[in-house]
Each structure stands twice: as C-alpha cells, then as structure tokens.
C-alpha cells in the first residue's frame, strides 16, 4: 500500500476521535464567547423556569388570606399581609401597591381596578425582563457564529494569498474548520434559546392572566361596597 495513503488514513482516523472540547476550542475566540454566553443563557432559563410558577407568583396561602380579608373589608389587614409576605411575589406586589394607592386616593376603592391594571402591567414587564435576556441570546449567537465564519474565511484566503504556489489543503483546513464550528455553535445555542424564550413568554402570559382573574374576584367585594357607599 502506498505509504502516503496509509498516513492519510491514520490521520483521518485520528481526526474522528476528537472530543467535543477539541471542537469547541477550535472555534477560536468567537467560539469561546458563544460558549460563555450559552452558560449565562442556561442560568437565565433555569432561574426563569423556577420563578414562573403559579405557586411562586401567587402563593396559595397568601391568596386565601387576601380573599378572606377583602371579603370582610379589612383593607389595612390585607396591605399588612402583603407587606409581611415571607417572599415578595407577583400577587403580593400587585395587591399591596394597588390597595395602598387606592387607600390614599380621594376616590378610595373606586379606582382600585384601574390601579390593579396599571400595577399588573408593570409587574408583567418585570417578569419579561429575564425572558427578554434569553431572547437576546437567541438573536446574538447566530450573528456571532456568522462573525466566526467570516473570520475563518478571511484566514483561509490569507493562507492562499501568502502561500508560495498553490495552497495545500492543510493550510486551509484550520481556518475553514473554525468557520464551520462557530456557525454550528451559534445555531446550537440559538435554537434551544428561541424555544425557551417562546415557551416562557407564553407561560408568563397564561399564568398572569389566571392570577388577574383571581385578583378580580378578590377585589369585587370592595368595589361593591364602594359603589354602595357612593350611591348612599
């Protein structure tokens, strides 16, 4: 057998045994940046997954207490209960701020629903912030992969330009490999981040709508009482 052919086969077999870390490091600085961003994205996804749950956004014990207190007309007690919550939640912030503002307003509980809607929108925006960070990663990583691809292709053309005579394949392989690896890394990070972003946005919308309906039920006795007082 031709010795050169044998050496090529041995080299090819060695190439197939590269580890994932080998491929990542061959992505160059851009590849390392993509990996660092992916670690941050994993942290954001896990944190948001733990936070966007019904029992975290609206603890059942808090909801039961507020429902009972507001049915009895105990606004001060409801405000104190929201302030004394062990962990601030979506429900405690919306109800606490809304009841406090309405209690201080000359219109009293007549503007409670408007206050709840305004505060609720602000709290929903607050929930979206970390999810928007995940969406930013999903948008940026493919562009970083494209940047790595361009850098790799520039390196390949430089090798052709600087070569004395026709460029050998091994002179081009490193740059072309870097170009392809960064593209792959960018897509590997962007695809799951896009899926997580969409899922979490929809989950926030669904849960906050459900909690909003529960809040409407809680404040209904106060609205009825305020309407009767105004009519009298």
N, C-alpha and C positions, 0 to 999 in steps of 0.2 A: 504494500500500500504506500501511496505517496506520503512521505513524512510531513509535508506541509498540510495535506488534507487531514492527517491524523491529529496534528496540532490544532487545527481549526475545530475538529470535532470535540477534542478535550476542552478547548476554551468555551465552546458553546454549552457543553455540559456544566461547566463551572458557572456560566452565566445564569443558568436556570436555577441554581441553588442560592441565589441571593435572598436575603431576608427582607422583610418589609422595611426594617430600619435602613438597610442599604439603599433601597429605592427612595426612601424619604430624604436621606442625606444627599443623594444625587440630584435632588430638586434644587439644590443651591440655597442661597439666602431667601429667595422668594418662597421656596418650598417650606423652609423653617418658619417663615412668617405665617404661612397658611396653617401650619400645624399649631402654632401658638394661638392663632385666632380660633381654631377648632376647639382647643381646650377651654377657652373662655366661653365659647358657644355651648359646650356641654354643661358648664357650670350654670349658665343662664337658663338653659332648658330645664335642668333638674330643679333649680330654685323656683322657677315659674310653675312647674308641674306640682310642686309641694304647696305653693301658695294659692293656686287657682283651684280650690276645692270648696264644696258647699260648706263643710263643717269648719273651714278656716275663715271663709268670707262672712259667714253668718252662723256663729256657734249656736247650737240648738238651745242651750241653757239661757243665753242672752236673749234670743228671740222669744222664748216663753216668758221670761221676766218682763220684757218690754210690752209684750201683748197684754199681760195681766195688769201692769201698772197703768198703761194708757187707757185700758178699758175702765179702770177706776178713776181716771182723770188725774193721776199722780204724775204730773209733768216733771216736777222737781226730782222726784224719785227716779224717773226714767233717765233724766240728764245725769244724775249721780251714778246710776248703774252703768251708763255708757262710759263715764269718766273712770270708774273703778274697775273696768274690764281688765282681766289679767293680761291679755294681749289685744292691742287695738286691732280691729277688724273692719271690713267694709261696712258692715251693719252698724257697728258702734260709732264710727266716724260720721256716717251719713245721718243717723238718728240724733247723735249728740249735738252735732253742729246745727242741724235743722231745728231741733227743739230749742236750743239756746238762742238762736237768732229770732225765732218766732216769739219766744217768751219776752224778748227785749223790744220787739217791734210794737208800735202803737196799734197795728192791726191785729196783733195777737195771733191766734191759730188760724185765722182766715187766710194767711199767706203761707201756711205750713206746706201745702202741696208744692207750691212754686219753689220754696226753699229746698225741699227734698229733691226736686228735679235738678236744680242748679248744683247742689252738693253732690248728687249722684253722678252727674256728668263729670265733675272734677275727679271724683274717686275712680270712675271708669278709665279716664285718661291716665290716672296714676297707675292703674293695673296694666295699661297698654305699654308703658314705658319700657319695661324689661323685654316684653314681647317684640317691641319695635327694634330693640337691640339685636334680637335673633334675626329679624328680617334684614337688618343692615348687614349682618354677617353673610346671609344668603345672597345678598346683592354684590358684596365686595369680593368674596372669594373667587367667583368665576373671572372677575376682572384681574385679580392678582394672578390667577392661572394664565390668563392671556398675556399679562406682562412677562411672566416667566417664559412663556412660549416665544415671545418676541426677542427677549434677551438671549435665549438659546439659539434662535435662528441667526441673530446677529453674530454670535460666537462662531456658528458654523460657516457663515460667509467670510468672516475674518480669517478662519483657518484656510479656506480656499484661496483667499487673496494673498496670504503670507506663505503659502506652500510653494516650494520650488518645484514647478512642474505640476502634474495632476495631483490633487489632494487624495490621500489614502483614506479608505473608509474609517480606520481607527482614529484619524484626526477629526472627523466629523461626528463620530458616534456620541462622544460625550456631550456636545452641545445639543444635538438633536434629542438625545435621551433626556436631558434636562428640560427641554421644551415640552416634550410629551408628558413627563412626570408632573410638572407643575400644572398642566392642564387637567390631568387626572385628579390630582389632589384638590384643585379648586372645585371640580364637579362633585367629588366625594363628600366634601364639606357642604356645598351649597344645596344639594338635593335633599338630604335629611333636614337641614335647617329650614328650607322652604316648607317642607311638610309639617315640621313642628310649629312654625310660625302660623300657618293656616289653621292648624288644629287648636292652638292656644287662643288665637283671636276668636274663633267660633265658640270655644268653651267659655271665654270671658263673657261674650255676648249672651250666651244661653243662661249662665248662672246669674249674671247681674239682672237679667230680665225676670228670672224667677224670684230673686230677692226683692226686686222692685215691686212685684205683685204682693209679696208678703208685707212689705212696708205699707202699701196702700191699705191693706187690711188692718194693720196696726193703728194707723192714724185716722181711720174712718170714724171711731167714736169721738175723737177730739173735734173733727170737722163738724159732726152733727151737733155736738154740744155748743160750739162756737156759733153755728148758724142759728140755733135756737136762742142763744143769748142775744145775738144781734137783732133778731126778729122781735124779741121782747122789749 
